[in-house]
Amino acid sequence: MLYIWCRISRRVSQVMGDMRRRKRFMLDVGPGSVSMAGFTVVSSRKHSRTGCITCKVRKKRCSEHKPVCNDCRRLGFSCVYLPRCVDRRVMLQCRSQVERELLGHKGGRRRPAALDETIEPPAMDDYVSLDQQRALTAPVLLELEPAGVHLYNYYRSHLAQIVSIAPMRQNYYLQVFLPMAHQHSGILYGIMAWSAHHLSISAENGEAEGSRDQKYLELANKYTLESLRRLREDQANGPNFLWSLAQLLILCAAEICQGDVNKWKILLKFGAELIEQHVGRDICKVFSHRSLTGTMPGLDSTTRYWLLANFIYHDIMCSQGTFFPTEQYRRALCRRDGENSVPSVLAVGEDPQSEKLHLDPLNGINRPILLYLGDINNLTRKMKLGPLPFNRDHPHFKTYMQEALSLEAGLHQLVPNTVDLKLYQECPEDHELCLQLFRLMQTAALVHLKTSCLKYSKYCMEIQYLWMRLSESLERVLGTKLEGSLCFPMFICGITCTDQQQRDLMEARFNDMMKRYKCYNFQRARTIVRKIWKYEYTDLPSRRSSGASSTSSGDDNMSFDLSIKDWYDIVDEMGWDISFA
């Protein structure tokens, strides 16, 4: 027994000695893969020299996706890329700020999850609050004057959040536009111009445009000109297609915010021309066009989806018809079978397993309804095209009416997509609220279709019933974080008012909305509503004598309403191209 124990002890000593010698050898030879004396030294992992600063500080391999690498997107960190020739002082300052941010994240980190649990990334609320506390890190931001820093922070902490109706983790105003602004001064200037326009409108001057803050208006004009100058330089030096498109979309939003009714559509048209110039008449080719891999490196599928979704949303929510067919918009936003499908967009060469669900901050779960709004808008414009009035003697009467009835049936069948809804299940209140908004937008679209295409009188019982449903849903959503998408429903509710009590209610709602949201396209919508009310009382005095009984009477009331001169005609007479975005 003693003999066996001695043999075992000697063998253990030999093994431990071999291990110590191998360790000393690895320290001596350094990294590399060398086979010697019966064992192999495995090379250490190399770290990229061109990765983002955050991954370098964390000593992690960077995926080098731009504008945001995979780890930074997943964990909610700021992703900052520096050029190779950057000044050492700037590099050290950036590293210092990133280290402070990571330290803040580490201090608030939860306990590790069990092995069978999924570790959730930090909530966007935490990302924003930490982002507010740290200094600006990207090189393009370091040169900003104090006013510019203030405007940047306002966009990040307030404006980008009130315009979003998606969960915070998918607020692409923060997760896509901000990282792009860190690399492109034209996009940054556009964001600052938008902030300045919004800040120029106070709660007190919501209705009086002349009383807007002149200092902020001057800043808005200054940064708009700077952004346009950079856009012109990009075109002169060789167009950077998607970066220029992002810049145009931000400037477009800024103009809509200040109540513009002409220039914003010129910017959007420029964006449509850029798309057509680079990928042709099929907008979906932005996801797959081979020529974009060399000229547009680093813009992943999420970025491309967001730029297209942003363009499509603003194109649909206008009064003049869409630049591209709405069928292309369906394919761009909903890449699976069915109207309510979720998008499935991949960049060239991207792994299909990396496919992500996109629930962008503009469309939310309302994507299918908004696509129907584009169809209704285009159909109404076709009905008004040409010198002949649209009635049963019109050459395309049967075709257009069949199309309108098909749209009506489709709208009735729409239900929220279950995959989209899962993103709201973490908070029951948000889940119920987004369902309420879906029903509200669906009702508004039905009223719009029936009054604009099918020429229903707003005094008929069906439209008044839908008005009541619309009004009740508005009451629930107003004052919530989803109220930014209410411009179109409030407009439809306003133009279908039939008595003074309903009009007073809508005036109060517009006033209340402007105290919080402060975007002048709401004012433009109210201006059109008031013109319609005035038109009814001025041009058709016989309507006054109908009174409340008109809401329940029969065929005598079906001939008037907005079937002779609707809101499209009034907008055209004013020379406006209003956006309900």
BATIKE-437537 format. One record per residue (C-alpha): x, y, z. Coordinates in steps of 0.1 Angstrom, whole numbers, plus 5000, padded with zeros to 4 digits. Layout:
BEGIN
+------+-------+------+
: east : north :   up :
+------+-------+------+
:    X :     Y :    Z :
...
+------+-------+------+
END
This chain:
BEGIN
+------+-------+------+
: east : north :   up :
+------+-------+------+
: 5000 :  5000 : 5000 :
: 5029 :  5024 : 5009 :
: 5045 :  5015 : 4976 :
: 5013 :  5024 : 4956 :
: 5009 :  5057 : 4974 :
: 5046 :  5067 : 4967 :
: 5040 :  5059 : 4929 :
: 5009 :  5081 : 4928 :
: 5026 :  5110 : 4946 :
: 5056 :  5108 : 4922 :
: 5033 :  5109 : 4892 :
: 5014 :  5139 : 4905 :
: 5046 :  5157 : 4910 :
: 5057 :  5150 : 4875 :
: 5024 :  5163 : 4860 :
: 5026 :  5195 : 4881 :
: 5062 :  5201 : 4870 :
: 5052 :  5197 : 4834 :
: 5025 :  5222 : 4838 :
: 5048 :  5248 : 4854 :
: 5073 :  5243 : 4826 :
: 5047 :  5248 : 4799 :
: 5035 :  5280 : 4816 :
: 5070 :  5294 : 4817 :
: 5075 :  5285 : 4780 :
: 5043 :  5303 : 4770 :
: 5054 :  5335 : 4788 :
: 5087 :  5334 : 4772 :
: 5076 :  5328 : 4736 :
: 5046 :  5352 : 4737 :
: 5016 :  5349 : 4714 :
: 5018 :  5324 : 4685 :
: 5011 :  5288 : 4677 :
: 5042 :  5267 : 4682 :
: 5045 :  5229 : 4686 :
: 5074 :  5218 : 4708 :
: 5082 :  5191 : 4733 :
: 5048 :  5174 : 4727 :
: 5025 :  5203 : 4734 :
: 5011 :  5233 : 4716 :
: 5010 :  5270 : 4726 :
: 4977 :  5284 : 4712 :
: 4978 :  5319 : 4698 :
: 4959 :  5346 : 4717 :
: 4930 :  5364 : 4701 :
: 4939 :  5395 : 4681 :
: 4919 :  5426 : 4685 :
: 4910 :  5448 : 4656 :
: 4927 :  5482 : 4652 :
: 4897 :  5497 : 4635 :
: 4870 :  5488 : 4660 :
: 4850 :  5513 : 4681 :
: 4864 :  5530 : 4712 :
: 4839 :  5513 : 4735 :
: 4849 :  5478 : 4725 :
: 4886 :  5487 : 4728 :
: 4880 :  5500 : 4763 :
: 4860 :  5468 : 4772 :
: 4888 :  5447 : 4755 :
: 4862 :  5430 : 4734 :
: 4864 :  5421 : 4697 :
: 4844 :  5447 : 4678 :
: 4821 :  5435 : 4649 :
: 4829 :  5469 : 4632 :
: 4793 :  5474 : 4620 :
: 4785 :  5510 : 4614 :
: 4771 :  5533 : 4626 :
: 4767 :  5510 : 4657 :
: 4785 :  5478 : 4663 :
: 4767 :  5446 : 4675 :
: 4778 :  5448 : 4711 :
: 4771 :  5485 : 4716 :
: 4736 :  5481 : 4700 :
: 4728 :  5451 : 4722 :
: 4740 :  5467 : 4754 :
: 4729 :  5503 : 4748 :
: 4764 :  5518 : 4748 :
: 4775 :  5548 : 4727 :
: 4794 :  5535 : 4697 :
: 4822 :  5559 : 4686 :
: 4846 :  5553 : 4657 :
: 4877 :  5575 : 4654 :
: 4896 :  5581 : 4622 :
: 4931 :  5567 : 4622 :
: 4947 :  5601 : 4620 :
: 4928 :  5615 : 4649 :
: 4946 :  5638 : 4673 :
: 4959 :  5620 : 4704 :
: 4942 :  5645 : 4727 :
: 4908 :  5638 : 4712 :
: 4914 :  5600 : 4714 :
: 4923 :  5602 : 4751 :
: 4893 :  5624 : 4758 :
: 4870 :  5600 : 4740 :
: 4884 :  5570 : 4759 :
: 4880 :  5588 : 4792 :
: 4844 :  5596 : 4785 :
: 4836 :  5560 : 4774 :
: 4853 :  5546 : 4805 :
: 4830 :  5568 : 4827 :
: 4799 :  5556 : 4808 :
: 4809 :  5520 : 4812 :
: 4816 :  5526 : 4849 :
: 4781 :  5540 : 4853 :
: 4766 :  5510 : 4835 :
: 4786 :  5487 : 4858 :
: 4774 :  5504 : 4889 :
: 4738 :  5499 : 4880 :
: 4741 :  5463 : 4866 :
: 4717 :  5436 : 4878 :
: 4728 :  5403 : 4892 :
: 4738 :  5378 : 4865 :
: 4709 :  5358 : 4852 :
: 4708 :  5320 : 4855 :
: 4722 :  5300 : 4827 :
: 4688 :  5292 : 4812 :
: 4677 :  5329 : 4813 :
: 4681 :  5355 : 4787 :
: 4700 :  5386 : 4798 :
: 4681 :  5417 : 4786 :
: 4700 :  5447 : 4774 :
: 4698 :  5479 : 4794 :
: 4666 :  5499 : 4789 :
: 4668 :  5529 : 4767 :
: 4657 :  5551 : 4796 :
: 4690 :  5542 : 4813 :
: 4709 :  5548 : 4782 :
: 4695 :  5583 : 4777 :
: 4699 :  5593 : 4814 :
: 4736 :  5582 : 4813 :
: 4741 :  5599 : 4780 :
: 4728 :  5632 : 4795 :
: 4754 :  5631 : 4822 :
: 4785 :  5626 : 4801 :
: 4803 :  5650 : 4779 :
: 4801 :  5647 : 4741 :
: 4826 :  5621 : 4728 :
: 4825 :  5620 : 4690 :
: 4851 :  5642 : 4673 :
: 4824 :  5660 : 4652 :
: 4807 :  5671 : 4685 :
: 4838 :  5684 : 4702 :
: 4838 :  5715 : 4682 :
: 4803 :  5725 : 4689 :
: 4796 :  5759 : 4705 :
: 4774 :  5760 : 4738 :
: 4742 :  5767 : 4719 :
: 4749 :  5737 : 4696 :
: 4755 :  5714 : 4726 :
: 4722 :  5726 : 4741 :
: 4703 :  5718 : 4709 :
: 4720 :  5684 : 4706 :
: 4711 :  5675 : 4742 :
: 4675 :  5687 : 4737 :
: 4670 :  5664 : 4708 :
: 4686 :  5635 : 4726 :
: 4667 :  5639 : 4759 :
: 4633 :  5652 : 4747 :
: 4625 :  5656 : 4711 :
: 4636 :  5622 : 4699 :
: 4615 :  5606 : 4726 :
: 4582 :  5625 : 4721 :
: 4580 :  5618 : 4684 :
: 4585 :  5580 : 4690 :
: 4556 :  5556 : 4695 :
: 4578 :  5524 : 4696 :
: 4593 :  5509 : 4727 :
: 4625 :  5527 : 4737 :
: 4648 :  5500 : 4726 :
: 4637 :  5505 : 4690 :
: 4637 :  5543 : 4690 :
: 4657 :  5548 : 4658 :
: 4658 :  5585 : 4663 :
: 4683 :  5577 : 4690 :
: 4698 :  5544 : 4679 :
: 4703 :  5553 : 4643 :
: 4702 :  5590 : 4637 :
: 4724 :  5600 : 4666 :
: 4753 :  5576 : 4657 :
: 4751 :  5589 : 4621 :
: 4752 :  5624 : 4634 :
: 4784 :  5616 : 4653 :
: 4800 :  5608 : 4619 :
: 4783 :  5633 : 4596 :
: 4781 :  5670 : 4603 :
: 4753 :  5676 : 4579 :
: 4731 :  5652 : 4598 :
: 4741 :  5667 : 4631 :
: 4733 :  5703 : 4619 :
: 4699 :  5690 : 4607 :
: 4691 :  5676 : 4642 :
: 4701 :  5709 : 4658 :
: 4679 :  5728 : 4634 :
: 4650 :  5706 : 4643 :
: 4656 :  5711 : 4680 :
: 4658 :  5749 : 4675 :
: 4625 :  5750 : 4656 :
: 4608 :  5730 : 4683 :
: 4622 :  5751 : 4711 :
: 4611 :  5783 : 4693 :
: 4574 :  5773 : 4700 :
: 4564 :  5777 : 4736 :
: 4533 :  5766 : 4754 :
: 4521 :  5802 : 4755 :
: 4526 :  5810 : 4717 :
: 4511 :  5778 : 4704 :
: 4485 :  5797 : 4683 :
: 4503 :  5829 : 4676 :
: 4531 :  5822 : 4651 :
: 4545 :  5858 : 4653 :
: 4554 :  5853 : 4689 :
: 4579 :  5825 : 4684 :
: 4612 :  5828 : 4701 :
: 4634 :  5847 : 4676 :
: 4667 :  5835 : 4690 :
: 4658 :  5799 : 4684 :
: 4645 :  5808 : 4650 :
: 4678 :  5823 : 4641 :
: 4696 :  5792 : 4653 :
: 4672 :  5770 : 4633 :
: 4679 :  5790 : 4601 :
: 4717 :  5790 : 4608 :
: 4719 :  5752 : 4612 :
: 4695 :  5745 : 4583 :
: 4718 :  5765 : 4560 :
: 4749 :  5747 : 4574 :
: 4732 :  5713 : 4568 :
: 4721 :  5723 : 4532 :
: 4757 :  5735 : 4525 :
: 4771 :  5701 : 4536 :
: 4744 :  5684 : 4514 :
: 4755 :  5704 : 4484 :
: 4792 :  5695 : 4491 :
: 4783 :  5659 : 4493 :
: 4766 :  5660 : 4459 :
: 4795 :  5679 : 4443 :
: 4821 :  5655 : 4457 :
: 4802 :  5624 : 4447 :
: 4768 :  5616 : 4463 :
: 4768 :  5596 : 4496 :
: 4733 :  5583 : 4489 :
: 4720 :  5570 : 4522 :
: 4738 :  5596 : 4543 :
: 4723 :  5623 : 4522 :
: 4689 :  5606 : 4524 :
: 4691 :  5606 : 4562 :
: 4700 :  5643 : 4562 :
: 4670 :  5651 : 4539 :
: 4646 :  5632 : 4562 :
: 4658 :  5651 : 4593 :
: 4655 :  5685 : 4575 :
: 4620 :  5674 : 4562 :
: 4609 :  5667 : 4598 :
: 4623 :  5700 : 4610 :
: 4603 :  5719 : 4583 :
: 4571 :  5699 : 4592 :
: 4576 :  5708 : 4628 :
: 4576 :  5745 : 4621 :
: 4544 :  5742 : 4600 :
: 4559 :  5744 : 4565 :
: 4535 :  5735 : 4537 :
: 4559 :  5736 : 4507 :
: 4596 :  5732 : 4514 :
: 4593 :  5699 : 4532 :
: 4578 :  5682 : 4501 :
: 4607 :  5696 : 4480 :
: 4632 :  5679 : 4504 :
: 4612 :  5646 : 4503 :
: 4611 :  5648 : 4465 :
: 4649 :  5652 : 4465 :
: 4651 :  5621 : 4486 :
: 4628 :  5602 : 4461 :
: 4651 :  5613 : 4432 :
: 4681 :  5601 : 4451 :
: 4665 :  5567 : 4456 :
: 4655 :  5565 : 4419 :
: 4689 :  5576 : 4408 :
: 4708 :  5549 : 4427 :
: 4685 :  5519 : 4427 :
: 4659 :  5526 : 4401 :
: 4621 :  5528 : 4404 :
: 4619 :  5499 : 4429 :
: 4625 :  5513 : 4463 :
: 4630 :  5478 : 4478 :
: 4663 :  5475 : 4460 :
: 4678 :  5497 : 4487 :
: 4681 :  5464 : 4507 :
: 4698 :  5444 : 4480 :
: 4714 :  5466 : 4454 :
: 4750 :  5454 : 4448 :
: 4764 :  5488 : 4441 :
: 4757 :  5500 : 4476 :
: 4782 :  5475 : 4492 :
: 4812 :  5494 : 4479 :
: 4799 :  5530 : 4482 :
: 4779 :  5526 : 4514 :
: 4799 :  5503 : 4537 :
: 4787 :  5499 : 4573 :
: 4750 :  5508 : 4569 :
: 4733 :  5477 : 4581 :
: 4698 :  5464 : 4575 :
: 4683 :  5482 : 4605 :
: 4697 :  5516 : 4593 :
: 4684 :  5509 : 4557 :
: 4650 :  5498 : 4570 :
: 4647 :  5529 : 4592 :
: 4656 :  5553 : 4564 :
: 4631 :  5537 : 4540 :
: 4604 :  5535 : 4567 :
: 4609 :  5572 : 4576 :
: 4607 :  5582 : 4539 :
: 4576 :  5560 : 4533 :
: 4558 :  5574 : 4564 :
: 4563 :  5610 : 4554 :
: 4553 :  5602 : 4518 :
: 4520 :  5585 : 4529 :
: 4511 :  5612 : 4555 :
: 4508 :  5640 : 4529 :
: 4479 :  5653 : 4508 :
: 4492 :  5650 : 4473 :
: 4498 :  5613 : 4466 :
: 4529 :  5591 : 4469 :
: 4561 :  5592 : 4449 :
: 4563 :  5554 : 4446 :
: 4535 :  5528 : 4443 :
: 4522 :  5518 : 4477 :
: 4527 :  5481 : 4467 :
: 4564 :  5487 : 4469 :
: 4560 :  5503 : 4503 :
: 4542 :  5471 : 4514 :
: 4571 :  5450 : 4502 :
: 4596 :  5473 : 4519 :
: 4579 :  5473 : 4553 :
: 4563 :  5439 : 4553 :
: 4584 :  5412 : 4537 :
: 4563 :  5382 : 4547 :
: 4530 :  5370 : 4533 :
: 4500 :  5389 : 4545 :
: 4491 :  5425 : 4552 :
: 4501 :  5425 : 4588 :
: 4535 :  5408 : 4584 :
: 4566 :  5420 : 4600 :
: 4596 :  5432 : 4580 :
: 4623 :  5409 : 4570 :
: 4651 :  5430 : 4555 :
: 4687 :  5420 : 4551 :
: 4717 :  5439 : 4538 :
: 4738 :  5424 : 4511 :
: 4758 :  5394 : 4524 :
: 4742 :  5396 : 4558 :
: 4735 :  5363 : 4576 :
: 4698 :  5354 : 4575 :
: 4700 :  5342 : 4611 :
: 4708 :  5378 : 4621 :
: 4674 :  5390 : 4609 :
: 4657 :  5414 : 4634 :
: 4622 :  5426 : 4640 :
: 4618 :  5463 : 4632 :
: 4591 :  5482 : 4650 :
: 4601 :  5517 : 4641 :
: 4591 :  5548 : 4661 :
: 4569 :  5563 : 4634 :
: 4548 :  5534 : 4622 :
: 4547 :  5512 : 4653 :
: 4521 :  5485 : 4651 :
: 4501 :  5508 : 4628 :
: 4521 :  5499 : 4596 :
: 4493 :  5481 : 4578 :
: 4468 :  5510 : 4585 :
: 4492 :  5536 : 4573 :
: 4498 :  5517 : 4541 :
: 4460 :  5518 : 4535 :
: 4460 :  5555 : 4540 :
: 4485 :  5558 : 4512 :
: 4461 :  5537 : 4490 :
: 4431 :  5559 : 4499 :
: 4451 :  5591 : 4492 :
: 4462 :  5578 : 4458 :
: 4427 :  5567 : 4449 :
: 4412 :  5600 : 4459 :
: 4437 :  5618 : 4437 :
: 4429 :  5596 : 4407 :
: 4392 :  5603 : 4412 :
: 4399 :  5640 : 4410 :
: 4423 :  5638 : 4381 :
: 4411 :  5652 : 4348 :
: 4383 :  5677 : 4338 :
: 4354 :  5653 : 4343 :
: 4336 :  5651 : 4377 :
: 4337 :  5617 : 4393 :
: 4302 :  5601 : 4392 :
: 4286 :  5571 : 4376 :
: 4292 :  5586 : 4341 :
: 4330 :  5587 : 4347 :
: 4349 :  5563 : 4324 :
: 4367 :  5547 : 4354 :
: 4337 :  5548 : 4377 :
: 4334 :  5510 : 4381 :
: 4371 :  5504 : 4385 :
: 4376 :  5530 : 4411 :
: 4346 :  5520 : 4431 :
: 4356 :  5484 : 4431 :
: 4390 :  5495 : 4444 :
: 4374 :  5516 : 4472 :
: 4351 :  5488 : 4483 :
: 4381 :  5464 : 4484 :
: 4400 :  5489 : 4506 :
: 4370 :  5491 : 4529 :
: 4369 :  5453 : 4533 :
: 4406 :  5452 : 4539 :
: 4405 :  5479 : 4566 :
: 4377 :  5460 : 4584 :
: 4398 :  5428 : 4585 :
: 4430 :  5444 : 4599 :
: 4441 :  5432 : 4633 :
: 4474 :  5440 : 4651 :
: 4503 :  5417 : 4644 :
: 4510 :  5394 : 4673 :
: 4548 :  5395 : 4668 :
: 4547 :  5433 : 4670 :
: 4526 :  5432 : 4701 :
: 4551 :  5411 : 4719 :
: 4574 :  5441 : 4721 :
: 4549 :  5458 : 4743 :
: 4542 :  5430 : 4767 :
: 4568 :  5440 : 4793 :
: 4545 :  5469 : 4803 :
: 4508 :  5461 : 4803 :
: 4499 :  5498 : 4802 :
: 4519 :  5503 : 4769 :
: 4503 :  5472 : 4755 :
: 4468 :  5484 : 4760 :
: 4477 :  5519 : 4749 :
: 4491 :  5508 : 4715 :
: 4460 :  5486 : 4709 :
: 4439 :  5517 : 4716 :
: 4460 :  5537 : 4691 :
: 4456 :  5509 : 4665 :
: 4418 :  5510 : 4668 :
: 4418 :  5548 : 4666 :
: 4439 :  5549 : 4634 :
: 4417 :  5521 : 4619 :
: 4385 :  5541 : 4626 :
: 4401 :  5573 : 4612 :
: 4411 :  5555 : 4580 :
: 4376 :  5541 : 4576 :
: 4360 :  5575 : 4580 :
: 4385 :  5590 : 4556 :
: 4378 :  5563 : 4530 :
: 4340 :  5566 : 4533 :
: 4339 :  5604 : 4531 :
: 4366 :  5610 : 4505 :
: 4362 :  5580 : 4481 :
: 4327 :  5566 : 4487 :
: 4313 :  5601 : 4492 :
: 4293 :  5593 : 4524 :
: 4277 :  5624 : 4540 :
: 4292 :  5631 : 4574 :
: 4256 :  5636 : 4586 :
: 4246 :  5600 : 4579 :
: 4242 :  5577 : 4609 :
: 4271 :  5554 : 4601 :
: 4297 :  5583 : 4599 :
: 4283 :  5598 : 4631 :
: 4286 :  5565 : 4649 :
: 4322 :  5562 : 4637 :
: 4328 :  5598 : 4648 :
: 4317 :  5589 : 4684 :
: 4341 :  5559 : 4684 :
: 4369 :  5581 : 4671 :
: 4362 :  5608 : 4697 :
: 4362 :  5583 : 4725 :
: 4395 :  5568 : 4714 :
: 4411 :  5602 : 4710 :
: 4402 :  5610 : 4746 :
: 4421 :  5579 : 4758 :
: 4453 :  5585 : 4738 :
: 4456 :  5623 : 4742 :
: 4480 :  5632 : 4769 :
: 4499 :  5599 : 4766 :
: 4533 :  5593 : 4751 :
: 4516 :  5581 : 4718 :
: 4498 :  5614 : 4712 :
: 4525 :  5625 : 4686 :
: 4507 :  5603 : 4660 :
: 4473 :  5620 : 4665 :
: 4475 :  5648 : 4639 :
: 4456 :  5628 : 4612 :
: 4429 :  5613 : 4635 :
: 4423 :  5647 : 4651 :
: 4420 :  5662 : 4616 :
: 4395 :  5636 : 4604 :
: 4375 :  5640 : 4637 :
: 4375 :  5678 : 4631 :
: 4362 :  5678 : 4595 :
: 4334 :  5654 : 4604 :
: 4320 :  5675 : 4632 :
: 4283 :  5683 : 4626 :
: 4273 :  5707 : 4654 :
: 4288 :  5735 : 4675 :
: 4293 :  5712 : 4706 :
: 4315 :  5688 : 4686 :
: 4335 :  5718 : 4672 :
: 4341 :  5733 : 4706 :
: 4353 :  5699 : 4718 :
: 4378 :  5696 : 4689 :
: 4390 :  5732 : 4694 :
: 4397 :  5724 : 4731 :
: 4416 :  5693 : 4721 :
: 4438 :  5712 : 4696 :
: 4446 :  5738 : 4722 :
: 4455 :  5712 : 4748 :
: 4476 :  5693 : 4723 :
: 4497 :  5723 : 4713 :
: 4506 :  5731 : 4749 :
: 4525 :  5698 : 4750 :
: 4535 :  5687 : 4716 :
: 4543 :  5720 : 4700 :
: 4544 :  5711 : 4663 :
: 4529 :  5735 : 4639 :
: 4515 :  5710 : 4615 :
: 4488 :  5705 : 4641 :
: 4480 :  5741 : 4636 :
: 4479 :  5737 : 4599 :
: 4455 :  5708 : 4602 :
: 4433 :  5730 : 4625 :
: 4434 :  5758 : 4599 :
: 4419 :  5735 : 4573 :
: 4393 :  5722 : 4597 :
: 4382 :  5758 : 4605 :
: 4380 :  5766 : 4567 :
: 4357 :  5737 : 4562 :
: 4335 :  5748 : 4591 :
: 4334 :  5783 : 4576 :
: 4327 :  5770 : 4541 :
: 4297 :  5751 : 4554 :
: 4282 :  5782 : 4571 :
: 4291 :  5807 : 4544 :
: 4286 :  5790 : 4511 :
: 4257 :  5768 : 4522 :
: 4235 :  5787 : 4546 :
: 4207 :  5762 : 4542 :
: 4228 :  5738 : 4563 :
: 4221 :  5761 : 4593 :
: 4184 :  5754 : 4592 :
: 4190 :  5716 : 4593 :
: 4203 :  5718 : 4629 :
: 4208 :  5687 : 4650 :
: 4180 :  5669 : 4631 :
: 4204 :  5665 : 4601 :
: 4223 :  5639 : 4619 :
: 4194 :  5615 : 4618 :
: 4174 :  5625 : 4587 :
: 4176 :  5607 : 4554 :
: 4184 :  5613 : 4517 :
: 4180 :  5651 : 4519 :
: 4213 :  5653 : 4538 :
: 4232 :  5628 : 4517 :
: 4237 :  5652 : 4487 :
: 4258 :  5679 : 4504 :
: 4285 :  5676 : 4529 :
: 4320 :  5674 : 4515 :
: 4310 :  5655 : 4484 :
: 4309 :  5687 : 4463 :
: 4340 :  5705 : 4477 :
: 4361 :  5684 : 4501 :
: 4392 :  5691 : 4521 :
: 4415 :  5681 : 4492 :
: 4400 :  5709 : 4471 :
: 4405 :  5734 : 4499 :
: 4441 :  5724 : 4504 :
: 4447 :  5727 : 4466 :
: 4431 :  5762 : 4465 :
: 4454 :  5773 : 4493 :
: 4485 :  5759 : 4475 :
: 4494 :  5737 : 4504 :
: 4509 :  5703 : 4506 :
: 4502 :  5696 : 4543 :
: 4518 :  5668 : 4562 :
: 4499 :  5649 : 4589 :
: 4531 :  5633 : 4601 :
+------+-------+------+
END
